[in-house]
């Protein structure tokens, strides 16, 4: 058997198998190195919601619900030592003029942590009469 026969015999099957092997390797490599896809490296934290409003805004607000779940991803050791105080969950009331309204939640997380999900995405805000 010569080298030309080894390469060219069933060439298209060999090329297809090589391409499939590359796709499988890339899928496994990406899922290992992407923390958002690895459920073992995610953590769910329940946090209170704070409100950001203008300094001269003396109105009081009722946020419903007053807590939300935040799902974060990152390295396992980092998530294990993650403090709840390092994640800020808030709503922005600086541009809200009519009440009641639904406001989208925002979260600030540490640089080495990825925000995956906030549940619920929005909360209801009502002004409490003075």
C-alpha angles and dihedrals in degrees: 000000000000129000094250091058092049091054101039101038106102088353096164092051090050092048091048091050092049092051091048091050090052092050092049092048092049092049093051093043092050094047092051095048098041109079094195090065097047109081092195088067098053130095131194117213128184111218137177117249119238127196128229113207138158117285093240094047105109095176121119120224136202113215116201117225097021094200135047138186120247121197114204132180133203144107113338096237091049093050092047091057095039113128120216089228091064091066118069120199114191149152124224112231097168092102101035113117107160127055139245100034143150115247127194118241121236130195134200113205132179117274096253093050126080121216108228104172145347117208117226100025095204136023134205117250125197129179114240110225115241 
